[in-house]
Amino acid sequence: MKHLAFLALALLALLLSACAGGAAAGSADGRLTVVTTTGQIGDTARIVGGDHVRVLSLMGPGTDPHLYVAGISDVDKLRGADVVFYNGLFLEAQMDAVLEQLAERQTVVAVSAGIDPAELLPSAAYADEFDPHIWFDVRLWMQTVEQVRDTLMAVDPAHAADYEANAAAYLAELTELDAYVAAQAARVPEAQRVLITAHDAFNYFGRAYGFEVLGLQGISTASEAGTADVQNLADYIATARIPAIFIESSVPVRNVEAVQAAVRDRGFAVRIGGQLFSDAMGDAGAPEGTYVGMVRYNIDTIVGALLAE
């Protein structure tokens, strides 16, 4: 962590010196250059922005945003952006200083900024912070679409009507997605709605769709799971006879496999029910490479494993 902090400070110094020379360049074809941190935000910006934006996402499939440190090429992209969107809520912890400094010169917006704090869950890892994994509650994520829409309309009022229409169509699609997730979740008997994953990323999902959620690691993957964490979770799984646990695309599988082995030592066989997309989406071009596809894949995987389908 000290090494990551040093890199972040070094990049901040580079950004400070670089930004002194000028503002964002934008796209040569007249489109807005939009840089996002995560793929989920990038997907939203592409849909709402439509033909009027060129979107670059810093974090690709399998990337852990809790540990991500911006490289020199990322700083160049950020400097060239007309708009920068990031999640906020301490998700991009190693980039906070860079984003704060950039905001003094460019349009830098946390997509979570418009969410009422009363709708946010507290962070178990950081005092006075909130759980950043807001995309797992589709209704909550819809508010970030509105934030992206409003920002683009303010920066580029000439195309405000298009941004508004694109956002309206996407919000309608997300309303249908929320109903789909709720209907799938309802297929699982209430007593069986227990979701156990590599880290504590699914609390908004659990609140919205009626699941008890347990993670081996905390909200941030910067925290390490110890032997006691593994043993305690294994005790719970074996006692409650939980049929399946899940790995995550952006978190190493070894800890979940250790839990599976510890459960086996207790005389119960728990399956790994599949891989979920948590902090990062799937590959570009795959259904899971979009927010809607990722959410559908996750709920189908969870329900299928818990019902042993």
MOQUI-V92189 format. One record per residue. N is the residue number from 1. RES is the residue in three letters. PHI is phi in degrees with one decimal (* if undefined). D_FIRST is the distance of its C-alpha to the first C-alpha in Angstrom with 1 decimal. Layout:
N_RES_PHI_D_FIRST ; N_RES_PHI_D_FIRST
This chain:
1_MET_*_0.0 ; 2_LYS_-63.3_3.8 ; 3_HIS_-63.8_5.3 ; 4_LEU_-63.6_5.0 ; 5_ALA_-63.7_6.2 ; 6_PHE_-62.5_8.6 ; 7_LEU_-62.1_9.9 ; 8_ALA_-62.4_10.5 ; 9_LEU_-67.3_12.4 ; 10_ALA_-64.4_14.2 ; 11_LEU_-69.5_15.4 ; 12_LEU_-63.1_16.4 ; 13_ALA_-62.8_18.6 ; 14_LEU_-64.3_20.0 ; 15_LEU_-63.2_20.8 ; 16_LEU_-59.6_22.5 ; 17_SER_-70.7_24.7 ; 18_ALA_-71.2_25.5 ; 19_CYS_-69.2_26.5 ; 20_ALA_-64.7_28.9 ; 21_GLY_-86.3_31.1 ; 22_GLY_168.9_32.0 ; 23_ALA_-102.2_31.5 ; 24_ALA_-64.0_30.9 ; 25_ALA_-89.6_33.4 ; 26_GLY_75.6_34.0 ; 27_SER_-91.0_35.7 ; 28_ALA_-66.4_38.8 ; 29_ASP_-90.0_40.7 ; 30_GLY_92.5_40.4 ; 31_ARG_-74.6_37.9 ; 32_LEU_-71.3_34.9 ; 33_THR_-91.5_31.6 ; 34_VAL_-114.8_29.2 ; 35_VAL_-111.4_25.5 ; 36_THR_-120.9_23.5 ; 37_THR_-78.6_19.9 ; 38_THR_-97.8_20.8 ; 39_GLY_-67.1_23.9 ; 40_GLN_-60.7_25.4 ; 41_ILE_-69.9_25.6 ; 42_GLY_-60.4_26.9 ; 43_ASP_-61.6_29.6 ; 44_THR_-63.0_30.7 ; 45_ALA_-63.4_30.9 ; 46_ARG_-65.0_33.0 ; 47_ILE_-69.4_35.4 ; 48_VAL_-71.5_35.9 ; 49_GLY_-74.2_36.0 ; 50_GLY_58.0_38.3 ; 51_ASP_-74.0_40.0 ; 52_HIS_-96.1_38.9 ; 53_VAL_-133.6_35.3 ; 54_ARG_-118.4_33.2 ; 55_VAL_-108.3_29.8 ; 56_LEU_-121.8_26.7 ; 57_SER_-106.0_23.7 ; 58_LEU_-72.7_20.4 ; 59_MET_-107.2_19.0 ; 60_GLY_-94.4_21.4 ; 61_PRO_-56.9_22.3 ; 62_GLY_78.5_19.7 ; 63_THR_-88.0_16.8 ; 64_ASP_-94.0_14.1 ; 65_PRO_-68.8_13.9 ; 66_HIS_-65.1_11.1 ; 67_LEU_-108.1_8.6 ; 68_TYR_-70.1_11.1 ; 69_VAL_-116.5_10.8 ; 70_ALA_-64.1_14.4 ; 71_GLY_-91.5_16.0 ; 72_ILE_-62.1_19.0 ; 73_SER_-65.4_21.4 ; 74_ASP_-65.5_19.8 ; 75_VAL_-60.2_20.3 ; 76_ASP_-61.4_23.9 ; 77_LYS_-63.9_24.5 ; 78_LEU_-62.4_23.3 ; 79_ARG_-64.0_25.6 ; 80_GLY_-88.1_28.4 ; 81_ALA_-88.0_28.3 ; 82_ASP_-78.4_31.0 ; 83_VAL_-139.8_28.9 ; 84_VAL_-118.1_25.3 ; 85_PHE_-112.0_24.6 ; 86_TYR_-136.7_21.3 ; 87_ASN_-69.9_20.9 ; 88_GLY_82.7_19.5 ; 89_LEU_61.0_18.9 ; 90_PHE_68.9_15.1 ; 91_LEU_-66.1_15.1 ; 92_GLU_-90.9_13.7 ; 93_ALA_-57.5_11.0 ; 94_GLN_-78.9_9.3 ; 95_MET_-108.7_13.0 ; 96_ASP_-55.3_14.4 ; 97_ALA_-64.0_15.1 ; 98_VAL_-64.4_16.6 ; 99_LEU_-65.9_18.8 ; 100_GLU_-63.4_19.9 ; 101_GLN_-68.0_21.1 ; 102_LEU_-63.2_22.7 ; 103_ALA_-64.2_24.6 ; 104_GLU_-74.3_26.5 ; 105_ARG_-123.5_28.3 ; 106_GLN_-135.4_28.4 ; 107_THR_-81.6_28.8 ; 108_VAL_-125.2_25.4 ; 109_VAL_-130.6_25.8 ; 110_ALA_-81.3_23.8 ; 111_VAL_-67.1_26.0 ; 112_SER_-84.3_25.4 ; 113_ALA_-62.1_26.8 ; 114_GLY_-88.2_30.3 ; 115_ILE_-81.1_29.6 ; 116_ASP_-61.7_31.1 ; 117_PRO_-53.9_28.4 ; 118_ALA_-64.7_31.0 ; 119_GLU_-89.8_30.4 ; 120_LEU_-94.6_26.6 ; 121_LEU_-94.1_25.1 ; 122_PRO_-70.4_22.8 ; 123_SER_-86.5_19.2 ; 124_ALA_-79.5_18.8 ; 125_ALA_-96.4_15.1 ; 126_TYR_-128.9_15.3 ; 127_ALA_-64.5_18.3 ; 128_ASP_63.3_20.5 ; 129_GLU_-120.8_18.9 ; 130_PHE_-113.9_20.6 ; 131_ASP_-62.5_20.1 ; 132_PRO_-86.3_19.5 ; 133_HIS_-83.1_21.3 ; 134_ILE_-70.0_24.6 ; 135_TRP_-70.2_26.0 ; 136_PHE_-81.1_26.9 ; 137_ASP_-107.5_29.7 ; 138_VAL_-58.4_32.0 ; 139_ARG_-62.2_33.8 ; 140_LEU_-69.2_30.7 ; 141_TRP_-65.2_29.6 ; 142_MET_-59.7_33.1 ; 143_GLN_-69.6_32.3 ; 144_THR_-72.4_29.6 ; 145_VAL_-61.6_32.4 ; 146_GLU_-63.9_34.4 ; 147_GLN_-65.1_31.7 ; 148_VAL_-63.4_31.5 ; 149_ARG_-56.1_35.3 ; 150_ASP_-64.9_35.8 ; 151_THR_-67.1_33.4 ; 152_LEU_-64.6_35.1 ; 153_MET_-64.4_38.5 ; 154_ALA_-73.3_37.7 ; 155_VAL_-76.6_36.4 ; 156_ASP_-132.7_39.1 ; 157_PRO_-62.6_42.1 ; 158_ALA_-62.8_44.5 ; 159_HIS_-114.5_43.1 ; 160_ALA_-58.7_42.4 ; 161_ALA_-63.1_45.0 ; 162_ASP_-67.5_43.3 ; 163_TYR_-61.4_39.9 ; 164_GLU_-66.9_41.5 ; 165_ALA_-67.6_43.5 ; 166_ASN_-61.8_40.6 ; 167_ALA_-65.1_38.5 ; 168_ALA_-61.8_41.5 ; 169_ALA_-65.5_42.0 ; 170_TYR_-69.8_38.4 ; 171_LEU_-63.1_38.4 ; 172_ALA_-65.1_41.5 ; 173_GLU_-64.5_39.8 ; 174_LEU_-71.2_36.9 ; 175_THR_-62.0_39.5 ; 176_GLU_-65.8_41.0 ; 177_LEU_-63.1_37.6 ; 178_ASP_-59.2_36.9 ; 179_ALA_-64.4_40.4 ; 180_TYR_-64.1_39.8 ; 181_VAL_-62.1_36.6 ; 182_ALA_-62.5_38.4 ; 183_ALA_-67.2_41.4 ; 184_GLN_-65.3_39.5 ; 185_ALA_-60.9_37.6 ; 186_ALA_-66.8_41.0 ; 187_ARG_-69.2_42.2 ; 188_VAL_-88.3_40.0 ; 189_PRO_-53.0_41.7 ; 190_GLU_-54.0_39.9 ; 191_ALA_-66.9_39.4 ; 192_GLN_-96.8_37.6 ; 193_ARG_-82.6_35.2 ; 194_VAL_-125.0_32.0 ; 195_LEU_-112.6_29.0 ; 196_ILE_-117.9_26.4 ; 197_THR_-132.3_23.4 ; 198_ALA_-67.6_20.0 ; 199_HIS_-141.6_18.1 ; 200_ASP_-81.3_19.6 ; 201_ALA_-98.6_20.4 ; 202_PHE_-107.4_24.2 ; 203_ASN_-66.3_25.1 ; 204_TYR_-66.2_26.9 ; 205_PHE_-59.4_28.7 ; 206_GLY_-61.1_29.8 ; 207_ARG_-64.9_31.1 ; 208_ALA_-73.3_32.9 ; 209_TYR_-122.1_34.5 ; 210_GLY_79.9_35.0 ; 211_PHE_-111.0_32.5 ; 212_GLU_-80.5_30.8 ; 213_VAL_-120.8_27.2 ; 214_LEU_-130.6_24.9 ; 215_GLY_-123.0_21.4 ; 216_LEU_-67.3_19.8 ; 217_GLN_-95.9_16.3 ; 218_GLY_-77.7_15.9 ; 219_ILE_-60.3_16.2 ; 220_SER_-99.2_12.6 ; 221_THR_-73.2_11.6 ; 222_ALA_-67.5_8.0 ; 223_SER_-82.3_10.2 ; 224_GLU_-98.1_11.7 ; 225_ALA_-84.3_15.5 ; 226_GLY_-98.5_17.2 ; 227_THR_-59.6_20.7 ; 228_ALA_-63.6_22.3 ; 229_ASP_-61.1_21.0 ; 230_VAL_-62.8_22.6 ; 231_GLN_-66.3_25.8 ; 232_ASN_-65.0_26.3 ; 233_LEU_-68.0_26.0 ; 234_ALA_-63.1_28.3 ; 235_ASP_-58.6_30.8 ; 236_TYR_-64.1_30.9 ; 237_ILE_-62.9_31.5 ; 238_ALA_-66.5_34.2 ; 239_THR_-70.2_35.9 ; 240_ALA_-84.0_35.9 ; 241_ARG_56.2_36.7 ; 242_ILE_-69.8_34.3 ; 243_PRO_-76.1_35.4 ; 244_ALA_-150.0_32.3 ; 245_ILE_-124.6_28.5 ; 246_PHE_-131.5_26.5 ; 247_ILE_-94.5_23.7 ; 248_GLU_-127.5_21.8 ; 249_SER_-67.8_21.7 ; 250_SER_-107.4_18.0 ; 251_VAL_-127.6_16.7 ; 252_PRO_-54.9_17.4 ; 253_VAL_-82.0_20.8 ; 254_ARG_-59.7_20.4 ; 255_ASN_-67.7_19.6 ; 256_VAL_-66.3_22.6 ; 257_GLU_-64.5_24.7 ; 258_ALA_-65.4_23.9 ; 259_VAL_-63.4_25.2 ; 260_GLN_-58.5_28.3 ; 261_ALA_-66.1_29.0 ; 262_ALA_-66.1_28.8 ; 263_VAL_-65.9_31.2 ; 264_ARG_-59.9_33.5 ; 265_ASP_-62.7_33.7 ; 266_ARG_-92.8_35.0 ; 267_GLY_85.8_37.8 ; 268_PHE_-130.5_36.7 ; 269_ALA_-102.3_35.7 ; 270_VAL_-104.4_33.3 ; 271_ARG_-83.1_33.0 ; 272_ILE_-85.7_30.0 ; 273_GLY_-76.4_31.6 ; 274_GLY_137.2_29.8 ; 275_GLN_-99.1_26.8 ; 276_LEU_-103.3_26.0 ; 277_PHE_-93.8_24.4 ; 278_SER_-110.8_21.8 ; 279_ASP_-85.6_19.1 ; 280_ALA_-138.3_21.0 ; 281_MET_-85.2_24.7 ; 282_GLY_-81.9_26.7 ; 283_ASP_-67.2_28.0 ; 284_ALA_-59.5_30.0 ; 285_GLY_93.9_33.7 ; 286_ALA_-88.0_33.2 ; 287_PRO_-54.3_34.1 ; 288_GLU_-74.8_30.5 ; 289_GLY_-83.1_29.4 ; 290_THR_-118.7_30.8 ; 291_TYR_-61.5_29.8 ; 292_VAL_-61.0_33.2 ; 293_GLY_-64.2_33.2 ; 294_MET_-62.4_29.7 ; 295_VAL_-63.9_30.9 ; 296_ARG_-62.6_34.2 ; 297_TYR_-60.0_32.7 ; 298_ASN_-61.2_30.4 ; 299_ILE_-67.9_33.2 ; 300_ASP_-64.2_35.6 ; 301_THR_-66.5_33.3 ; 302_ILE_-62.3_32.6 ; 303_VAL_-64.6_36.3 ; 304_GLY_-60.4_37.6 ; 305_ALA_-71.8_35.5 ; 306_LEU_-68.4_36.3 ; 307_LEU_-95.2_39.9 ; 308_ALA_56.5_39.9 ; 309_GLU_-84.9_41.5
